[in-house]
Amino acid sequence: MGRIQYISDENNHVTGVIVPIDLWREIESERETAYLLKSKTMKKRLLEAKDRKEGIPFDEACKELGI
């Protein structure tokens, strides 16, 4: 993974960061999961999906959803 780069203004106050895309995606995924787990219903659905052993191929799911 690449390194984090800091952006600062003319007074050397850090105003932003540049993070490698892989790290950004990991952060976003963790935030989304944390948000979903706040709901008891979504937490139950996520845990059931995690333990599910069968399913359908992605292409077939898209077709059934009309996308």
Secondary structure, 3 states (H helix, E strand, C coil): CCCCEEEECCCCCEEEEECCHHHHHHHHHHHHHHHHHCCHHHHHHHHHHHHCCCCCCHHHHHHHHCC
